């Protein structure tokens, strides 16, 4: 067994530090700062772990955690693309595929980073689809925790979220949350129903 050098370990720490500079659109529930990709990936991994034993015990938990931790690593080079940014969405896949190649080249001694980031994008397994669906469930919950300020600021309506969150159905385990999420958001009353509110 060959131990990785401290320089190798430092390289991973720098990766995490760089990853924390990628800011996402929503603020962290009720706080003044925006969520970053480290916050989001950690929250996704914890939520997937929480849900695993309750609704998806047949899935490989280690695989789920690996997908959750690496799913947005492509944003180091591709940037975060907001779900409602139509122009950005047009080039998202191409930018992220290029980013996977960069991750593979730069972190060639840790190939799982690129492998799992790519597997998540391609939804190659039930575990990847589970993580993808939970990933789509969390942003509106985070925005709701902040009182819905981001929806009003960005002009997002319940109808827009309804269309956007269809992707929750990519996982049979998470699909039931689609209607529950929309109902929960509507009942809480912080998201405008249409652009006139």
C-alpha positions in Angstrom: 0.0 0.0 0.0 1.4 3.4 -1.0 0.2 6.3 1.1 -0.7 9.5 -0.8 1.7 12.3 -0.2 0.7 15.4 1.9 0.9 17.3 -1.4 -1.8 15.0 -2.8 -4.0 15.5 0.2 -3.4 19.3 0.0 -4.5 19.1 -3.6 -7.9 17.6 -2.5 -8.2 20.3 0.2 -7.6 23.0 -2.5 -10.3 21.3 -4.6 -12.8 21.6 -1.7 -11.7 25.2 -1.1 -12.2 26.1 -4.8 -15.5 24.3 -4.8 -16.7 26.5 -2.0 -16.3 29.6 -4.2 -19.0 28.4 -6.6 -22.1 30.3 -5.4 -25.6 29.1 -6.2 -28.7 31.2 -6.8 -30.5 30.6 -3.5 -29.5 32.0 -0.1 -29.1 29.5 2.7 -32.5 29.4 4.4 -33.0 32.6 6.3 -29.3 33.6 6.2 -27.8 36.6 4.3 -25.3 34.6 2.3 -25.8 32.5 -0.8 -25.4 28.8 -0.7 -22.2 27.5 -2.2 -21.5 24.1 -3.8 -19.9 22.7 -0.7 -22.9 23.7 1.4 -25.3 22.2 -1.2 -23.3 19.0 -1.7 -23.0 18.3 2.0 -26.7 19.0 2.5 -27.6 16.8 -0.4 -25.4 13.9 0.9 -26.9 14.2 4.4 -30.5 14.3 3.0 -29.9 11.3 0.8 -28.4 9.4 3.7 -31.5 10.4 5.8 -33.9 9.3 3.1 -32.0 6.1 2.2 -33.1 3.9 5.1 -36.6 5.2 5.0 -37.6 5.0 1.3 -34.7 3.5 -0.6 -32.9 0.8 1.4 -32.3 -1.3 -1.7 -29.9 1.3 -3.0 -26.1 1.2 -2.3 -25.6 3.9 0.3 -21.9 4.4 -0.5 -22.8 4.9 -4.2 -25.5 7.4 -3.2 -23.1 9.4 -1.1 -20.4 9.4 -3.8 -22.9 10.8 -6.3 -24.1 13.4 -3.9 -20.6 14.6 -3.0 -19.4 14.8 -6.7 -22.6 15.7 -8.5 -21.8 19.4 -8.9 -17.9 19.1 -9.1 -18.3 20.0 -12.8 -19.3 23.5 -11.7 -15.7 24.2 -10.8 -15.1 24.7 -14.5 -18.6 25.1 -15.9 -20.1 27.4 -13.3 -23.5 26.9 -11.7 -26.3 27.2 -14.2 -29.5 28.5 -12.6 -32.5 26.2 -13.5 -34.5 29.2 -14.8 -31.6 30.7 -16.9 -32.8 29.7 -20.4 -29.7 31.0 -22.2 -27.3 29.2 -19.7 -29.3 26.0 -20.0 -28.6 25.8 -23.7 -24.8 25.3 -23.2 -24.9 23.6 -19.8 -24.5 20.0 -21.0 -21.6 20.8 -23.3 -19.8 22.9 -20.6 -20.3 20.2 -18.0 -19.0 17.4 -20.3 -15.9 19.5 -20.9 -15.6 20.0 -17.2 -15.7 16.2 -16.6 -12.7 15.9 -18.9 -10.9 18.6 -17.0 -11.6 16.9 -13.7 -10.3 13.6 -15.1 -7.1 15.2 -16.3 -6.4 17.3 -13.2 -7.4 14.7 -10.6 -6.1 11.7 -12.5 -5.0 10.0 -9.2 -8.6 10.3 -8.0 -10.6 9.2 -11.1 -13.8 8.6 -9.1 -14.4 12.3 -9.0 -14.9 12.5 -12.8 -16.5 9.0 -13.0 -19.2 9.8 -10.4 -19.8 13.4 -11.7 -20.3 12.0 -15.2 -22.4 9.1 -13.9 -24.7 11.5 -12.2 -25.1 13.6 -15.3 -25.9 10.5 -17.4 -28.1 9.1 -14.6 -26.5 5.7 -15.2 -27.9 3.9 -12.1 -30.8 4.0 -9.7 -28.4 5.6 -7.2 -27.6 8.4 -9.6 -31.2 9.0 -10.4 -32.1 9.0 -6.7 -29.5 11.7 -6.1 -30.6 13.7 -9.1 -34.2 13.7 -7.8 -33.2 14.7 -4.3 -31.0 17.4 -5.8 -34.0 18.9 -7.5 -36.1 18.7 -4.3 -33.8 20.7 -2.1 -33.5 24.2 -3.7 -37.2 25.1 -3.3 -37.1 23.9 0.3 -34.0 26.0 0.9 -35.7 29.1 -0.7 -38.9 28.4 1.4 -36.8 28.3 4.5 -35.8 31.9 3.7 -39.4 33.0 3.4 -39.5 32.8 -0.4 -37.6 36.0 -0.9 -35.6 34.5 -3.8 -38.8 33.6 -5.7 -40.0 37.1 -5.6 -36.5 38.5 -6.4 -36.1 36.2 -9.4 -39.7 36.3 -10.6 -40.3 32.5 -10.1 -43.8 31.3 -9.7 -45.4 28.1 -8.5 -46.3 27.2 -12.1 -42.6 27.6 -13.1 -41.6 25.3 -10.2 -44.2 22.8 -11.2 -42.7 22.5 -14.7 -39.1 22.5 -13.5 -39.6 19.9 -10.8 -41.0 17.2 -13.1 -37.4 15.9 -12.9 -38.2 14.6 -9.4 -40.0 11.7 -11.3 -36.6 10.4 -12.5 -36.4 8.3 -9.3 -39.3 6.0 -8.3 -38.4 6.6 -4.7 -38.6 10.4 -4.9 -41.4 10.7 -7.5 -44.1 10.9 -4.7 -42.5 14.1 -3.5 -43.4 15.9 -6.7 -47.0 16.6 -5.8 -46.2 16.9 -2.1 -43.6 19.6 -2.8 -46.0 21.6 -4.9 -48.8 21.3 -2.3 -46.4 22.2 0.5 -45.1 25.3 -1.3 -48.7 26.4 -2.2 -49.9 25.9 1.4 -47.1 27.9 2.9 -48.0 30.8 0.6 -44.5 32.3 0.0 -44.2 31.5 -3.7 -46.3 33.6 -6.2 -48.9 31.4 -8.0 -48.4 33.5 -11.2 -46.3 36.4 -12.4 -49.0 38.9 -11.4 -48.6 38.3 -7.6 
